[in-house]
């Protein structure tokens, strides 16, 4: 049992729930589907992660499953959702579902066929693409979207490489949760102007 890690996981889950209902749910369905593939996976992983840290050991495998889902399928959805946000136009529903299906293919390659590099390279490539999309938004003059997208992917990258950057001490787990929460909130802020514009 670790109350600090459990509380930081709760902070992450609450941040994700807030961003989903405040900024993501009102968007066009195709964009909502793409964003939620990442955000809701993070919320569920954090929720069950908190239960695991509070002593409910059966919640730990569920949390790990959704962590993997967010890392692979969610990362691909994050790229597509960011592309739609930066371009100012939504994908069709069919395209949105196809992108999520592609994410599940990569998830299956890792989870079922045990192709380990998928877990490393998919988030690395996706974070790089999201960073370039944020830079492209800045070049287009959309500073609000660009800055918040770059902030979000920076927080996600810091969380992913926290052990290399900050060491392997015990607090790095809670630090990861807080960095992820900051990234999710940044994604919400990036979409803050999209609700009235694309409603």
N, C-alpha and C positions, 0 to 999 in steps of 0.2 A: 504493500500500500504506500502511495506517495501522494499526499494531499496537494502539494505544490504543483506537481505535474498534472494532476487531475483538474485543478482549478484553471491552469493555463489552457488545458484542452477545452474546458467549458467556455473560456473566453473566446477561443477560436470558433467553437460551434455557434455561440451567440452572434459573433461577428458575421459568420456565414449566413445565418438565418436572417439577420437584419438586412444584409446586402441583397439577399435573394428577394425578400418581400418588398423592400423599399425601392430597389433600382432595377432588378432583373425581371421579376414577374410581370411588370406592366409592359414589357417590350413585345414586339412581334413574336409570335410563337416560335419561329425558326431560330431567332436569336436567343430566346429564353431557353430553348432546348440545348443549344450549344454551351451557353454559360453554365446552366445547371449541371451539365455533365461533369464539370469540374467542381463547382461550388457545393452542390448537394452531396457529392462524394466526400468532400472535405468535411462537411458538417456531420455526416453519419460516422466517418472515421473518428472524428474528434469526440463525438458523443459516446461512442462505444469505448474509445480510448480512455475517456474520463472514468467510465465505469470500471475498466480494467485497473486503472491506477487507484481506484477506491476499493479494490479488493475483489471484484467480480471477474474471476479469471476466464470465464466462458466468453466474456465480451472481447477478449484480446484478439482471437482469430478473426472475428467480424471486423474489428478495427483495422487489422492488417490487410484484409481483403479489400476494404474500401480505400485504404491508403494506396494500394496498388492500382485500383481502378482510377483514382484521381491522378496518379502519377502518369499513367499511360493513356487511357481513354479520355480522361479529363484534360490532359495537356493538349491533345489533338483538338478537342472541342474548344479549348481556350484560344488556340491559334485561329480557328475559323471564326469564332465570335469576335475576336479582336479585329480581324480583317474586315468583317461586316461593319463594326463600329467605326473604324478608320475611314472606310470607303463611304460611309453614310447610307449604305443600301443593304437590305436584308437578303439572305439567301432564300430560295424557295423552301417550302417545308420538306419536299422530297430530297433536296440537296442536304438540308440539315440532318435528316435521318440517315442519309448515305454516309455523311461524315462521321456520325456517331457509330454507324455499323463498321466503318473502317477502323475506328478506334477500338471496337470490340475484337476485331481481327487481330490487331497487335496485342491486345490484352490476352487473347487466347493463345497466341504464340508464346507468350511468357508463362502464363498460368498453367496451361495444359501441356504444351510441348516443351516447356522448360528452356526456351531460348533466352538465356540470361542477358545478353547484350541489349535486348529490347528495353529492359528496365532502366538501363543507363542512358542509351542514346536517344530514345524518344523524348524524354523531358529536356535533355540538353539541346537537341535540335529545335524543339518547340519553344523553349525559352529564348533561344537566339532569334528565331523568326518573330516572336512577339516583340522583342527589343527593336528589331528593324522596323516593324510596323509602327511602334511608338515614335521612332525617329522620323519615319515617313510622315506621320501625323504632324510632327513639328515643322517639317519642311513645307507641308501644305498650309501651315499657319493655324492649325487646330491645336493650340498650345495646351488647353485644358486636357483634352484626350491624350495627347502625346506625353505630357509630363506625368499624368497619373498612370498611364500604361507602363512607362519606363520605371516609375516608382514601384509599381506592383511587381514587375518581373525582377527588379533588383531585390526586393524583399524575398521573393521566392528563391532566387539564386543564393542569397545569403543563408536562407534556411536549409537549402539542399547541401551546401558546402560548409555548414556551420562547424563541423568537427575539424575540417582542414583550416578554417579561419580562426576559430575560437577555442579549439581544443576539445577533448573528450570528457571534460568534467561533467558532473551530474546535472548541472543547471542547463547544459546545452539542449536537453530535451525540452524544457520549458521555454528556452530561447527560441527553439524551432517553432513551437506553437505560437508564440507571440509574433515572430516574423511572418508566419503564414497568415495570422490574423491581420497584420498590417497590410500584407499583399492583397488579401481579399477585400479589405476596406478600400484600398486604392483602386481595385477593379470597380467597386461600387461608385466611387467618385468619378472615374472615367466615364461611367454611364449616366452620371447625374444629369447631364444635359440632353441625353438621348431619349428620355421618356416623353417629354413634350414634343420633341422634334420628330419622333417616329411612332407616336402613339396611334 
